[in-house]
Amino acid sequence: MAADAALAALWQDAGLPHEALHFVDLDGGEPVLPSSFPVATAAQASLAAAAAAATQIWHHRTGERQRVRIDIVHAALDSCGWFTLDGKTPNIWDKLSGLYPCGADTDAPGWVRIHANFAHHRDGALRLLGCEPGETTGREAVTQALRTWRAEDFETAAAEAGLVVAAARDFAAWDQHAQGRALADEPPVRIERIGDAPPAPPLVWPAVTAEASPLAGLRMLDLTRILAGPVAGRTLAAYGAEVMLVNSPHLPNIEAIADTSRGKLSAHVDLKTEAGREALRTLLSTSHVFLQGYRPGGLQTLGFGPEEAARLRPGIVYVSLSAYGAQGPWAHRRGFDSLVQTATGFNLAEAAARGSAEPKAMPMQILDYAAGYLLAFGAQAALLRQASEGGSWQVQVSLAGVGHWLRSLGRVANGFAARAPSFEPYLESSDSGFGRLIALRHAAQFSRTPALWRRPSMRPGTHAARWPDEA
């Protein structure tokens, strides 16, 4: 499926006016990166949906139109997560993260992927395998320990221990899996009304001129940590939203936070304390979008589930990210892009297309980045619905659901012939709270209100947990 058709389908599913797509230009085609899947098309179409929604909001607020252009190469590279800090490229992968063969599978050789980028996940997996936890244990010890495990048995045991492991399946096995069946009829972006509130044109925000950014005056709380959610917040910040990244002072972050925090305020809030929960309630009371990546039900126990948020802030757009979806036996299971790729069939499909006996990852974390753009798209589509229909709204996106959508785009017959293009033409440099940052410019080009980040990325806890004009 071409990017324009994929965009049109997303747009129609969200109930947005088709006229807006006449002002979207999508340049280039596959293959861009070496893969049998149209990963660049997925990046371009999902980003185009987010950018076009911003221009539709700008039209709603100003009565005028502007064009938006997305080059497929720029969109693909912008979804690779490449950046440097003070001239160094961070190593985001722990040495134990990756694929391992299992020795006890009888029908066919089994494989599992272990995600060990956080120390507690690494050490938990090592303990489960009977290995010494800590940085000194190497891949050889893990490989040896897995010789007595079946892949799906280790996956299940790890999940029961709250760890992050995925067994490699092919598409047929995933489609027969109970979680695969639960997602079969789910749209990539689910938008539904969850409460009553009056319509609030123009979107409750201050009036803007035609020179203002599309989302000027919008406030978004970003309670996410790992790529997809932070990419969504970064995208809306590029379109003019005031985005506050809300981190726990007790939880670790990945180094990509230096890149994904561009444009955001960054505050600490401890939701384990009443003072922290009260601070979040105060922030929520004057926010427009609430983005969270906790497991389904995780925030509900703290008083910040979708229904609770809608009572605290009628008219809120509550945006939820999950690994495997909100329904089904894996709804509460942890997962990251690399694991979802493995569990849902992509790694074995890439291997088959390449003639490899070992599972192969796609060349980018496309589930994360496409999910991030689709979260940003869904949030804006819900804001437009709120402005015309009223109500409080929930938007739901899952990594596995995005994978299902990616499969619907077809395959690239000559994909592995592609040579990855250079990042150089698309880079920008800026100071940040992490050091001198060189990273990709935003790939959506607006004809009248250029996408840009007005704030440098800063370390968690740099800013107070309050909106600047309410200090």
C-alpha positions in Angstrom: 0.0 0.0 0.0 1.3 3.4 -0.9 1.8 6.1 1.8 -1.0 8.3 0.5 -3.5 5.4 0.6 -2.4 4.4 4.1 -2.8 8.1 5.2 -6.3 8.3 3.7 -7.3 5.1 5.5 -6.1 6.5 8.9 -7.8 9.8 8.2 -11.1 8.2 7.3 -11.0 5.9 10.4 -10.6 9.0 12.6 -13.7 10.6 11.0 -11.7 13.7 9.7 -12.7 15.7 6.6 -11.0 14.4 3.4 -10.5 17.9 2.1 -7.5 18.4 4.4 -5.6 15.7 2.6 -5.5 17.8 -0.6 -2.9 19.9 1.2 -0.5 17.0 2.0 2.5 16.2 -0.2 4.2 12.8 0.2 7.5 12.6 -1.7 9.5 9.5 -2.6 9.0 5.7 -2.3 10.4 2.4 -1.2 12.8 0.9 -0.7 14.6 3.3 1.7 16.0 1.0 4.4 17.0 -2.7 4.0 13.8 -4.5 5.0 11.1 -6.7 3.4 8.6 -4.5 5.1 7.6 -0.9 4.0 9.1 0.6 7.2 9.7 4.0 5.5 6.2 4.1 4.2 4.9 3.4 7.7 7.0 6.2 9.1 5.9 8.7 6.3 2.2 7.8 6.5 2.0 7.9 10.3 3.9 11.2 10.5 1.8 12.6 7.7 -1.3 11.8 9.7 0.1 13.7 12.7 1.2 16.7 10.7 -2.0 16.9 8.6 -4.1 16.8 11.9 -2.0 19.8 13.1 -2.8 21.7 9.9 -6.5 20.8 10.3 -6.5 22.3 13.8 -4.7 25.4 12.4 -7.5 25.7 9.8 -10.1 25.2 12.5 -8.5 28.1 14.6 -7.6 30.5 11.8 -9.9 29.6 8.8 -6.8 29.4 6.6 -5.0 26.5 4.9 -1.3 25.6 4.6 0.5 22.7 2.9 2.6 20.1 4.7 5.3 18.0 2.9 6.9 14.8 4.1 9.9 13.3 2.3 10.0 9.5 2.8 13.8 9.4 3.3 13.7 12.2 6.0 10.7 10.5 7.7 12.5 7.1 7.7 15.7 8.5 9.1 13.9 10.7 11.6 12.4 7.4 12.9 15.8 5.7 13.4 16.5 7.5 16.7 20.1 8.5 15.8 21.7 11.3 17.8 25.0 12.2 19.3 25.9 14.0 22.6 29.1 16.0 22.7 30.2 14.1 19.6 29.5 10.6 20.9 26.8 8.2 19.8 25.3 6.7 23.0 25.2 2.9 23.2 21.5 2.2 24.0 21.7 -1.6 24.1 22.9 -3.7 27.0 25.3 -6.4 26.0 22.8 -9.1 27.1 19.9 -7.7 25.1 19.1 -9.7 22.0 18.1 -13.0 20.5 19.1 -16.4 21.9 18.4 -20.0 20.8 16.6 -22.3 23.2 17.6 -26.0 23.4 14.4 -27.8 24.6 12.1 -27.0 21.7 11.2 -30.2 19.9 9.3 -29.2 16.8 11.7 -26.6 15.5 14.6 -24.5 17.0 13.1 -21.9 19.3 14.4 -18.4 19.9 13.8 -15.8 22.6 14.6 -12.1 22.8 15.7 -10.7 26.1 15.4 -7.0 26.8 18.1 -6.1 29.4 18.6 -2.3 28.9 17.3 -1.7 32.5 19.4 -3.3 35.2 16.3 -4.7 37.0 15.1 -6.4 33.9 18.6 -7.8 33.2 19.2 -9.1 36.7 15.7 -10.6 36.9 16.3 -12.6 33.7 19.6 -13.7 34.9 18.1 -14.9 38.2 15.4 -16.8 36.4 18.1 -18.6 34.4 20.1 -19.4 37.5 22.9 -17.0 36.4 24.8 -14.5 38.5 23.0 -11.1 38.3 25.1 -8.1 37.4 27.2 -6.7 34.6 29.9 -9.4 34.7 27.7 -12.2 33.3 28.1 -12.6 29.6 26.0 -13.9 26.7 27.7 -17.3 26.8 26.3 -18.0 30.2 22.8 -17.0 29.1 23.1 -19.1 26.0 24.2 -22.1 28.0 21.3 -21.6 30.6 18.7 -21.4 27.8 19.6 -24.9 26.5 17.2 -26.4 29.1 14.3 -24.1 28.2 11.5 -24.1 25.6 11.2 -20.6 24.1 7.5 -20.1 25.1 8.1 -21.6 28.5 10.8 -19.1 29.2 8.6 -16.3 27.8 5.8 -17.3 30.2 8.0 -17.6 33.2 9.6 -14.3 32.6 6.2 -12.6 32.2 5.0 -14.1 35.4 8.1 -12.6 37.1 7.4 -9.2 35.7 10.3 -9.4 33.2 10.5 -8.6 29.5 11.1 -11.5 27.2 9.5 -12.6 23.9 9.5 -15.9 22.1 9.9 -15.7 18.3 6.8 -16.7 16.4 5.9 -16.6 12.8 2.8 -14.7 11.6 0.6 -17.8 11.4 1.4 -18.7 15.1 0.7 -15.1 16.2 -2.5 -14.9 14.3 -3.7 -18.1 16.1 -2.5 -16.8 19.5 -5.2 -15.5 21.8 -3.7 -12.0 21.9 -3.3 -11.9 18.1 -7.0 -12.8 17.8 -7.9 -10.0 20.3 -6.1 -7.5 18.1 -7.4 -8.8 14.7 -10.2 -6.3 14.3 -8.7 -3.4 16.2 -7.9 -0.2 14.3 -4.4 1.1 14.7 -5.8 4.2 16.5 -8.9 3.8 18.6 -10.8 7.0 19.4 -13.8 6.8 21.7 -15.9 9.1 23.8 -15.6 8.4 27.6 -17.5 11.3 29.2 -19.7 14.3 28.8 -18.4 17.9 28.4 -19.6 20.9 26.3 -17.9 21.6 23.0 -15.2 24.3 23.4 -14.4 26.0 20.2 -11.8 27.1 19.4 -10.4 24.2 21.3 -10.4 26.1 24.6 -7.1 27.7 23.7 -6.3 31.3 23.3 -7.2 32.9 19.9 -4.3 32.7 17.5 -3.2 34.6 14.4 -2.3 32.9 11.1 1.4 33.2 12.1 1.0 31.2 15.3 1.8 27.5 15.5 -1.1 25.1 15.1 -1.1 24.0 18.7 -0.1 27.2 20.4 -1.7 27.3 23.9 -2.4 23.6 24.1 -1.1 21.9 27.2 -0.1 18.2 27.2 1.1 16.1 30.1 3.5 13.4 29.0 3.8 10.5 31.5 5.8 8.2 29.2 9.4 7.0 29.1 10.3 4.7 26.3 10.3 6.0 22.7 6.7 5.8 21.4 5.1 8.0 24.0 8.0 10.5 24.2 8.0 10.7 20.4 4.3 11.6 20.5 5.0 14.4 23.0 8.0 15.6 21.0 5.9 15.7 17.9 3.1 17.9 19.4 5.8 20.1 21.0 7.1 20.7 17.4 3.7 21.9 16.4 3.5 24.4 19.2 2.1 22.6 22.2 3.3 23.2 25.7 4.4 19.7 26.7 5.5 18.7 30.2 7.3 15.4 30.6 6.4 14.1 34.0 8.9 11.5 35.4 9.0 9.6 38.6 12.2 10.4 40.6 12.6 6.7 41.3 12.5 5.2 37.8 15.3 4.9 35.3 15.2 6.4 31.8 17.0 5.4 28.5 19.5 7.7 26.9 17.2 8.5 24.1 15.5 10.9 26.5 18.0 13.5 25.4 16.6 13.4 21.9 12.9 12.8 22.7 12.7 15.6 25.3 13.3 18.4 22.7 10.6 21.1 23.1 9.4 19.9 26.6 9.4 21.0 30.1 10.7 18.2 32.3 9.4 17.7 35.9 9.5 15.2 38.7 6.3 14.0 40.3 6.2 11.1 42.8 2.8 9.5 42.4 3.5 7.2 45.4 2.9 10.3 47.6 -0.2 12.3 48.2 1.7 15.5 47.5 2.7 14.1 44.1 -0.8 13.0 43.2 -2.1 16.4 44.2 0.5 18.1 42.0 -0.6 15.9 39.1 -4.3 16.7 39.7 -3.5 20.4 39.7 -1.6 20.1 36.4 -4.4 18.0 34.9 -7.1 20.5 35.8 -5.8 22.9 33.2 -4.4 20.5 30.6 -5.9 19.5 27.3 -4.1 16.2 26.6 -3.0 13.5 29.1 -0.6 11.0 27.6 0.4 7.9 29.5 2.2 4.6 28.9 1.5 2.7 32.0 0.2 -0.9 31.7 -3.6 -1.0 31.3 -5.1 -0.2 34.7 -1.8 1.0 36.2 -2.8 4.6 36.7 -6.3 3.8 37.6 -5.1 2.5 41.0 -3.6 5.9 41.6 -6.7 7.8 40.7 -5.7 8.8 37.1 -7.4 6.3 34.9 -9.4 7.7 31.9 -12.7 8.0 33.7 -11.1 9.6 36.7 -9.2 12.0 34.5 -12.5 12.9 32.7 -14.1 13.7 36.0 -11.2 15.9 37.1 -10.9 17.6 33.7 -14.1 17.4 31.6 -13.2 17.6 28.0 -9.8 16.0 28.5 -8.2 13.9 25.7 -6.7 10.8 27.5 -4.1 9.1 25.3 -2.9 5.6 26.2 -0.1 3.5 24.9 0.3 -0.2 25.5 2.5 -3.0 24.2 -0.1 -5.6 23.3 -3.4 -3.7 23.5 -6.0 -3.0 26.2 -7.9 -6.3 25.7 -6.9 -10.0 25.6 -4.7 -12.2 27.9 -1.6 -10.1 27.3 -3.2 -6.7 28.0 -1.1 -6.3 31.1 2.1 -7.7 29.7 5.2 -5.5 29.5 6.8 -5.0 26.1 9.1 -2.9 24.0 9.4 -2.5 20.2 12.1 -5.2 19.8 10.1 -7.7 21.9 6.8 -7.0 20.1 8.6 -7.5 16.7 9.8 -10.9 17.9 6.5 -12.1 19.5 4.3 -11.1 16.6 6.2 -12.6 13.7 8.3 -9.9 12.2 11.7 -11.3 13.1 11.0 -14.7 11.5 9.4 -13.0 8.5 12.5 -10.9 7.9 14.7 -13.9 8.3 12.7 -15.9 5.8 12.8 -13.1 3.3 16.5 -12.8 3.7 17.1 -16.6 3.6 18.5 -16.6 7.2 18.0 -19.3 9.8 18.4 -16.8 12.6 15.6 -14.3 13.3 16.3 -10.8 12.0 15.1 -7.5 13.4 13.7 -4.7 11.2 16.3 -2.0 10.5 14.6 0.5 12.9 12.2 0.5 15.8 9.4 1.3 13.5 6.7 0.1 15.9 7.8 2.7 18.4 8.1 5.6 16.0 4.9 4.9 14.0 3.1 4.4 17.3 4.4 7.8 18.5 3.2 9.6 15.4 -0.2 7.8 15.6 -0.6 8.8 19.2 0.0 12.4 18.2 -2.4 12.0 15.4 -5.1 10.4 17.6 -4.7 13.1 20.2 -5.3 15.9 17.7 -8.2 14.0 16.0 -9.8 13.7 19.4 -9.3 17.4 20.0 -11.1 18.2 16.8 -13.9 15.9 17.8 -14.1 17.5 21.2 -14.3 21.0 19.6 -17.3 20.0 17.4 -19.1 17.4 19.5 -18.0 18.0 23.1 -17.2 15.2 25.4 -14.1 13.7 27.0 -12.2 11.3 24.8 -9.8 8.4 25.0 -7.2 7.5 22.3 -5.6 4.0 22.4 -2.6 2.8 20.4 -0.6 -0.4 21.0 2.8 -1.5 19.5 1.3 -4.8 18.5 -1.6 -3.0 16.9 0.8 -0.9 14.9 2.5 -4.1 13.8 -0.8 -5.4 12.5 -1.2 -2.1 10.6 2.3 -2.4 9.2 1.5 -5.9 7.9 -1.5 -4.5 6.1 0.8 -2.2 4.1 2.3 -5.2 2.2 5.9 -6.2 1.6 8.8 -4.8 -0.4 10.1 -7.3 -2.9 13.5 -5.8 -3.3 13.8 -4.2 0.1 17.1 -5.7 1.1 18.8 -4.1 -1.9 18.4 -0.7 -0.3 21.4 1.1 1.1 20.6 3.2 4.1 20.9 6.9 3.2 23.1 9.5 5.0 21.7 11.3 8.1 23.9 14.3 7.2 21.4 16.4 5.2 18.8 16.3 7.9 20.7 17.1 11.1 20.6 20.0 13.4 22.7 20.9 16.4 21.6 22.4 19.7 22.6 22.8 23.3 20.7 20.7 25.8 20.8 19.8 29.5 22.6 16.5 28.4 25.3 18.2 26.3 25.7 19.3 22.7 23.0 17.5 20.9 23.1 16.6 17.2 19.9 14.9 16.0 17.4 14.9 13.1 15.2 17.8 12.3 11.5 17.2 12.4 10.6 15.6 9.0 7.2 17.4 8.4 7.6 20.7 6.6 4.8 23.2 7.0 4.4 26.0 4.4 3.5 28.7 6.9 4.2 27.6 10.5 7.5 25.7 10.5 7.7 22.8 13.0 10.4 23.5 15.6 11.2 23.0 19.2 11.2 26.2 21.3 12.7 24.6 24.4 16.0 22.5 24.6 15.8 19.0 26.0 16.6 19.1 29.7 17.2 16.4 32.3 14.2 15.1 34.3 13.3 17.3 37.2 14.8 20.4 35.7 11.5 22.3 35.8 8.9 22.8 38.5 5.7 20.7 38.3 3.5 23.6 37.3 2.7 25.4 34.0 5.0 28.4 33.5 2.2 31.0 33.3 0.8 29.7 36.6 4.0 30.1 38.6 
